[in-house]
Amino acid sequence: MSILLYLIPVALFLGFLGLAAFIWSLKSGQYDDMDGAAHRILLDDDEKNDKN
């Protein structure tokens, strides 16, 4: 039963650490352009190669 005195604060700390990492990723713009990479692969790169 005394192990809970250690496990509960550790679990809360790790939970808050994960929440802080998620909020940081939102503020740094990690989720801004979800469709950009999916559409970018469909673009034709021949236009860039013709200029060389």
Residue pairs with C-beta under 8 A, 6 or more apart in sequence:
25 31
